[in-house]
Amino acid sequence: MVFDQQVTAGAFAGEMDVYLKVDDYTCSEYQNGVRPLRESGILAGPGLSYWNEFSNHMTVKPLAELFAGTVGYDGTTQGGVRLRPR
């Protein structure tokens, strides 16, 4: 879902987008060919991006996103002790 709004401030004119984003997060670590750790989960949150082209043709496109969610942990410690979420 994206909401567009025109922004004008003095000599600057640009475009701002506010949106919701959902991401499937997965992270795995490997040690000597063995996977001792895997984290995964769904992260969701709002985002804000801005686009502006100045009169000298320089374009600026910053963005900010905030994510929240629960990531499951499945792995072992460096000593080999198995850890799983409860």
C-alpha positions in Angstrom: 0.0 0.0 0.0 1.6 3.3 -1.0 0.3 6.8 -0.3 1.8 9.7 -2.4 1.9 13.3 -1.4 3.6 16.2 -3.2 5.9 18.2 -1.0 7.0 21.8 -1.7 9.3 23.9 0.4 10.8 27.1 -1.0 13.1 26.2 -4.0 12.7 22.5 -3.3 9.9 20.4 -4.9 9.8 16.7 -4.5 7.7 13.6 -3.9 7.2 11.7 -0.7 5.9 8.1 -0.4 4.6 6.5 2.8 4.2 2.8 2.6 3.9 -0.5 4.6 6.5 -3.2 4.0 6.6 -6.9 4.8 9.9 -8.9 4.7 10.7 -12.5 5.1 13.9 -12.5 7.2 16.3 -15.4 7.2 19.9 -15.5 8.5 22.1 -18.6 8.7 25.7 -19.0 10.0 28.1 -21.7 9.0 31.1 -23.0 10.8 33.4 -25.6 9.1 30.5 -26.6 6.7 28.0 -27.1 9.6 25.1 -24.7 10.1 25.1 -24.1 13.9 22.5 -21.2 13.7 19.4 -20.2 11.7 17.2 -17.3 12.5 14.0 -16.6 10.5 10.7 -14.8 10.8 8.3 -12.2 9.3 9.2 -8.5 9.8 6.7 -5.7 9.0 6.6 -2.0 9.4 6.1 1.5 7.9 8.5 3.2 5.5 9.0 6.8 4.3 10.9 7.8 1.1 11.6 11.1 -0.5 12.6 11.9 -4.0 13.9 15.3 -5.3 15.7 16.5 -8.4 17.4 19.9 -7.8 17.9 22.5 -10.6 21.5 21.3 -11.1 20.1 17.8 -11.9 21.3 16.3 -8.7 18.8 13.7 -7.4 18.3 12.9 -3.8 16.5 9.7 -2.7 16.7 9.1 1.1 14.4 6.6 2.8 13.7 5.4 6.3 12.1 2.1 7.4 11.0 0.7 10.7 10.6 -3.1 11.2 9.1 -5.1 14.0 8.3 -8.8 14.4 9.4 -12.1 16.0 12.4 -13.9 14.7 12.8 -17.6 15.7 16.2 -18.9 16.8 17.2 -22.4 16.0 20.8 -23.4 16.7 23.7 -24.4 19.0 26.2 -22.6 21.1 29.9 -22.7 20.2 30.2 -25.5 22.7 27.6 -27.6 20.9 24.6 -27.1 23.3 21.3 -27.2 21.3 19.1 -24.1 21.8 15.5 -23.8 20.4 12.8 -21.3 21.1 10.2 -22.2 23.7 
